[in-house]
Amino acid sequence: MNSSDRKRKLGRMRNRIRELGTVAVAFSAGTDSAFVLKVAIDALGAANVVAVTGRSDSLATAEYEDAVQLAKELGAEHVVVDTEEFEDERYTSNPVNRCYYCKSTLYARMADVARSRGLRAMLSGANADDLDDWRPGLQAATEHEVIAPAAEAGLTKEDIRALSREMGLRTYDKPASPCLSSRIPYGHEVTPEKLRMVERAEAFLKAQFGVRECRVRHYGDLARIEVPAEFVARVSLRENIAQITDEFRALGFASVEVDPRGFRSGSLNDVILMGRRQEGS
């Protein structure tokens, strides 16, 4: 897509936000939410925008710290709410719509923030690509009247990365970082203990091998590693696997596998998406 098309979409997004007047933005410090927060501040002024971050055991410590820092860099008022989704068995039982319960809790807390400050609308960072993915959180957004201005304007992830770079946002090339619960296969209970294992295992891989993006899928005693394709051979070397296994065993895993297909964002959703396509065929 050429730059002029992106600029037209951005103009539509800005106009939509200006119409709203005052907003709360669901802010994770990811590429999409940082972009929406930046555009909202530019359109309305920082005094009319509040960034809201949901904090729980499913949020990696590094991501929380980045959200705090980035909100400061952008000059936004930043409110942190404890979402406490781990008190809901419908979430911890890990059904395929687990994200619905998480987002429902977040948006309910956001609504409290918005009401207390007299803000007229709540915004999410959802983009146009998300509409074709398995995103139970979109249902929660609809129910809580959360607006996705980037998606409404037709802005894709590629558009947002390109525009973010032009705006000088350091998040323009930030890898996707979904919540830690996304590493637990559906139907397997989500617990804070499992998520700490995953968080520490991924932090080790990033520090040891210099990968920016990876996933450690928690299959009980087994840790299944996904790294970018160009790192698979290196990580799979006998001496490296031995080192990884020792480290992971100290975290509580009994064995380790490296996915030969490499990193695939949302790989646990493959079965769900395939079923949806078959239903629509």
C-alpha positions as CSV (number, residue, x, y, z in Angstrom):
1,M,0.0,0.0,0.0
2,N,1.3,3.4,-0.9
3,S,1.9,6.2,1.6
4,S,-1.0,8.4,0.5
5,D,-3.5,5.6,1.1
6,R,-2.1,5.1,4.6
7,K,-2.4,8.9,5.3
8,R,-6.0,8.9,4.2
9,K,-6.8,6.1,6.6
10,L,-4.9,7.9,9.4
11,G,-6.9,11.0,8.6
12,R,-10.2,9.0,9.1
13,M,-8.9,7.6,12.3
14,R,-7.9,11.0,13.7
15,N,-11.3,12.5,12.7
16,R,-13.1,9.6,14.5
17,I,-11.1,10.2,17.7
18,R,-11.7,13.9,17.5
19,E,-15.4,13.3,17.4
20,L,-15.2,11.4,20.7
21,G,-13.6,14.3,22.6
22,T,-12.1,12.4,25.6
23,V,-11.0,8.8,25.7
24,A,-9.4,6.0,27.7
25,V,-7.1,3.8,25.7
26,A,-6.4,0.1,26.5
27,F,-2.6,0.2,26.6
28,S,-0.3,-2.7,26.6
29,A,2.8,-0.9,25.1
30,G,2.4,-3.1,22.0
31,T,2.7,-1.7,18.5
32,D,-1.0,-1.2,18.0
33,S,-2.0,0.2,21.4
34,A,1.0,2.6,21.4
35,F,0.0,3.8,18.0
36,V,-3.6,4.4,19.1
37,L,-2.4,6.2,22.2
38,K,-0.1,8.4,20.2
39,V,-2.8,9.3,17.6
40,A,-5.3,10.0,20.4
41,I,-2.9,12.4,22.2
42,D,-2.0,14.2,19.0
43,A,-5.7,14.5,18.1
44,L,-7.1,15.5,21.5
45,G,-4.2,16.6,23.6
46,A,-2.8,14.7,26.6
47,A,-5.3,16.2,29.0
48,N,-8.1,14.4,27.3
49,V,-6.5,10.9,27.1
50,V,-5.9,8.3,29.7
51,A,-3.9,5.1,29.1
52,V,-5.2,2.1,31.0
53,T,-3.1,-1.0,31.5
54,G,-4.4,-4.2,33.0
55,R,-2.0,-5.9,35.4
56,S,-2.2,-9.6,36.3
57,D,-0.1,-12.7,36.4
58,S,-0.6,-13.1,32.7
59,L,1.4,-10.0,32.0
60,A,5.1,-10.4,31.7
61,T,7.1,-8.2,34.0
62,A,9.1,-6.7,31.2
63,E,5.9,-5.8,29.3
64,Y,4.4,-4.1,32.3
65,E,7.6,-2.1,32.9
66,D,7.7,-1.1,29.2
67,A,4.1,0.1,29.5
68,V,4.9,2.3,32.4
69,Q,8.0,3.8,30.7
70,L,6.3,4.3,27.3
71,A,3.3,6.1,28.8
72,K,5.8,8.5,30.4
73,E,7.6,9.0,27.1
74,L,4.3,9.8,25.3
75,G,3.2,12.2,28.1
76,A,0.0,10.2,28.9
77,E,-1.7,9.9,32.2
78,H,-1.3,6.2,33.0
79,V,-3.7,4.2,35.2
80,V,-2.9,0.6,36.1
81,V,-5.9,-1.6,37.1
82,D,-5.6,-5.1,38.6
83,T,-7.8,-7.3,36.4
84,E,-7.8,-10.4,38.7
85,E,-9.0,-12.8,36.0
86,F,-7.3,-15.7,37.9
87,E,-10.2,-15.5,40.3
88,D,-12.6,-16.6,37.5
89,E,-12.6,-20.4,36.8
90,R,-14.0,-19.7,33.3
91,Y,-10.6,-18.1,32.6
92,T,-8.3,-20.5,34.4
93,S,-10.0,-23.6,32.9
94,N,-8.6,-22.2,29.6
95,P,-11.4,-22.6,27.1
96,V,-10.9,-21.6,23.5
97,N,-12.6,-18.2,24.3
98,R,-10.3,-17.6,27.4
99,C,-9.5,-14.1,26.0
100,Y,-13.1,-13.1,26.2
101,Y,-13.1,-13.4,30.0
102,C,-9.8,-11.5,30.3
103,K,-10.9,-8.7,28.1
104,S,-14.3,-8.5,29.7
105,T,-12.6,-7.9,33.1
106,L,-10.2,-5.4,31.6
107,Y,-13.0,-3.4,29.9
108,A,-15.1,-3.4,33.0
109,R,-12.2,-1.9,35.0
110,M,-11.6,0.6,32.1
111,A,-15.2,1.6,32.2
112,D,-14.9,2.5,35.9
113,V,-11.8,4.6,35.1
114,A,-13.7,6.3,32.2
115,R,-16.7,7.1,34.4
116,S,-14.6,8.4,37.3
117,R,-12.9,10.9,34.9
118,G,-15.8,11.8,32.7
119,L,-14.3,10.2,29.6
120,R,-16.7,9.7,26.7
121,A,-15.3,6.6,25.1
122,M,-12.9,3.6,25.4
123,L,-10.5,2.7,22.7
124,S,-8.6,-0.5,21.8
125,G,-5.7,-1.1,19.6
126,A,-7.4,-3.7,17.4
127,N,-6.4,-3.4,13.7
128,A,-8.1,-4.5,10.5
129,D,-6.1,-7.8,10.4
130,D,-7.5,-8.8,13.7
131,L,-11.0,-9.1,12.3
132,D,-9.9,-12.2,10.3
133,D,-8.2,-13.9,13.3
134,W,-9.5,-15.8,16.2
135,R,-10.1,-12.9,18.7
136,P,-12.7,-13.7,21.4
137,G,-11.7,-10.4,22.9
138,L,-13.5,-8.6,20.1
139,Q,-16.8,-9.9,21.4
140,A,-16.0,-8.4,24.8
141,A,-15.1,-5.1,23.2
142,T,-18.4,-5.0,21.4
143,E,-20.3,-5.8,24.6
144,H,-18.5,-3.0,26.5
145,E,-18.8,-0.5,23.6
146,V,-15.1,-0.3,23.1
147,I,-14.1,1.4,19.8
148,A,-11.3,0.2,17.6
149,P,-10.4,3.4,15.6
150,A,-7.5,1.8,13.7
151,A,-9.7,-1.2,12.5
152,E,-12.6,1.1,11.7
153,A,-10.2,3.2,9.4
154,G,-9.0,0.0,7.7
155,L,-5.5,0.2,9.1
156,T,-3.6,-3.1,9.0
157,K,-0.7,-4.2,11.1
158,E,1.7,-3.3,8.2
159,D,0.1,0.2,8.0
160,I,0.5,0.8,11.7
161,R,4.1,-0.3,11.7
162,A,4.9,2.0,8.8
163,L,3.0,5.0,10.3
164,S,4.5,4.4,13.7
165,R,8.0,4.5,12.2
166,E,7.1,7.9,10.5
167,M,5.9,9.2,13.9
168,G,9.1,8.1,15.7
169,L,7.4,5.5,17.9
170,R,10.0,3.0,19.1
171,T,7.4,0.3,19.0
172,Y,7.1,0.3,15.2
173,D,9.0,-2.9,14.9
174,K,8.3,-4.4,18.4
175,P,7.5,-8.1,18.2
176,A,4.0,-9.2,19.2
177,S,3.8,-10.1,22.8
178,P,0.5,-11.7,23.7
179,C,-0.3,-12.5,27.3
180,L,1.6,-15.4,28.9
181,S,-1.6,-17.5,29.1
182,S,-1.4,-17.9,25.3
183,R,1.5,-20.3,25.8
184,I,-0.8,-22.8,27.6
185,P,-2.7,-25.2,25.2
186,Y,-6.5,-24.8,25.4
187,G,-8.1,-27.1,28.0
188,H,-5.0,-27.1,30.2
189,E,-5.4,-25.1,33.4
190,V,-3.8,-21.7,33.5
191,T,-1.9,-21.0,36.8
192,P,0.4,-18.3,37.9
193,E,3.1,-20.9,38.5
194,K,3.0,-22.1,34.9
195,L,3.2,-18.6,33.6
196,R,6.3,-17.8,35.7
197,M,7.9,-20.9,34.2
198,V,7.2,-19.7,30.7
199,E,8.2,-16.1,31.4
200,R,11.6,-17.2,32.8
201,A,12.2,-19.8,30.1
202,E,11.5,-17.2,27.3
203,A,13.7,-14.6,29.0
204,F,16.6,-17.2,29.1
205,L,16.2,-17.9,25.4
206,K,16.2,-14.2,24.5
207,A,19.3,-13.5,26.6
208,Q,21.2,-16.6,25.6
209,F,20.6,-16.7,21.9
210,G,19.7,-13.1,21.0
211,V,16.2,-13.9,19.7
212,R,13.8,-11.0,19.8
213,E,10.7,-13.2,19.6
214,C,10.1,-16.7,20.8
215,R,7.5,-18.9,22.5
216,V,7.8,-21.6,25.1
217,R,4.6,-23.7,25.0
218,H,3.8,-25.3,28.3
219,Y,2.7,-28.9,27.8
220,G,2.8,-30.1,31.4
221,D,6.3,-31.5,32.0
222,L,7.2,-30.7,28.4
223,A,8.4,-27.3,27.1
224,R,8.0,-26.9,23.4
225,I,10.2,-24.1,22.0
226,E,9.4,-22.0,19.0
227,V,12.1,-19.7,17.7
228,P,12.5,-17.9,14.4
229,A,13.4,-20.3,11.6
230,E,16.9,-19.0,11.2
231,F,17.6,-19.9,14.9
232,V,16.1,-23.4,14.9
233,A,19.4,-25.2,13.8
234,R,21.5,-23.3,16.3
235,V,19.1,-23.8,19.2
236,S,18.9,-27.5,18.3
237,L,22.6,-28.2,18.5
238,R,23.4,-30.9,21.0
239,E,25.3,-28.7,23.4
240,N,22.7,-25.9,23.3
241,I,19.8,-28.3,23.9
242,A,21.8,-29.7,26.9
243,Q,22.2,-26.2,28.3
244,I,18.5,-25.3,27.6
245,T,17.3,-28.6,29.2
246,D,19.4,-27.9,32.4
247,E,18.0,-24.4,32.7
248,F,14.4,-25.5,32.0
249,R,14.6,-28.4,34.5
250,A,15.6,-25.9,37.1
251,L,12.4,-24.0,36.3
252,G,10.3,-27.2,36.6
253,F,10.1,-28.7,33.2
254,A,11.2,-32.4,32.7
255,S,11.9,-32.3,29.0
256,V,12.4,-29.9,26.0
257,E,11.5,-30.0,22.3
258,V,12.3,-27.5,19.6
259,D,9.5,-27.0,17.0
260,P,11.2,-27.6,13.6
261,R,8.7,-25.4,11.9
262,G,10.0,-22.4,13.9
263,F,8.1,-19.5,15.5
264,R,4.5,-19.1,14.5
265,S,2.5,-16.5,16.3
266,G,-0.8,-17.9,17.5
267,S,0.1,-21.4,16.6
268,L,-2.3,-22.8,19.2
269,N,-5.2,-21.2,17.3
270,D,-4.5,-23.2,14.1
271,V,-7.0,-25.9,14.9
272,I,-9.7,-23.3,15.8
273,L,-9.2,-21.3,12.6
274,M,-9.2,-24.4,10.5
275,G,-12.5,-25.4,12.0
276,R,-14.0,-22.0,11.3
277,R,-12.9,-22.1,7.7
278,Q,-14.4,-25.5,7.2
279,E,-17.7,-24.3,8.7
280,G,-17.8,-21.4,6.3
281,S,-17.0,-23.5,3.2
